[in-house]
Amino acid sequence: MKELNNSIPEKLKLIKGIDLIKKVEKTPEPDFIWKGIPVGSKGLITGVAKTGKTTFAENLAISAAVGRKSFFGSKMDGKPKKVLFINLEESVRLRSRRNSKQIKRLNKEELKLFSDNYYSTPSDFPEFLNSEDDWKKVSEYIEAVGPDILFIDSISRMCVGEIERSIVAQNFVQKFNEYIMKFDV
């Protein structure tokens, strides 16, 4: 086995995996929103077009808002959360009709929790985030709602260009970090 070069710059700190494990073992277990999604994490739901990603995410959001104890057979904490679902892809009419069908299964108590905790976006909300003003509006809206959990649909409406291109992805991540990551959701 080759020895590490002792000429490593002083600013560069090497750490062993076992040291990270020992450090993490001393911290409390994270709370989970659902099935391996830790509170405060950011993630993507991906898939082929028209496979139900939005409907799945909305149902997860509704379950969190009403404090369900499970979703799709997996445990949730059962505590109602304030949820903001930003839908950039569909009209208010389409998503409201779908949401109306989704909440028909809620009992009276859950319907009250949904009314109190589930936020969406108005009809005059930006459909694309093409400018600084669009990003600012989204950021201001998030701040005004103050959600515990935030869903944004969809990434294709949040970046200009092909997300697969490196520079487009980098620009998107910079904007996302600047306007969205500052919130503890």
Number of C-alpha atoms within 10 A of each C-alpha: 3 4 5 7 6 7 6 10 7 7 6 7 7 7 8 7 9 9 10 10 10 10 10 11 10 8 8 7 9 11 13 15 21 19 13 11 13 14 15 16 12 12 8 10 11 11 9 7 7 8 10 11 16 20 15 13 16 21 17 19 25 30 26 29 27 26 20 18 16 16 15 11 8 10 15 20 14 15 13 21 23 22 26 25 20 20 22 20 17 14 15 17 10 10 17 13 10 13 15 11 10 14 15 9 10 15 11 9 10 19 17 12 20 24 12 15 22 23 20 16 16 11 11 8 16 18 17 17 21 13 11 11 11 16 20 15 15 20 18 14 16 20 13 9 15 16 20 18 22 20 21 17 19 20 16 14 17 22 21 15 13 11 16 8 9 10 12 15 16 13 14 19 16 13 17 16 12 13 18 20 16 11 16 13 18
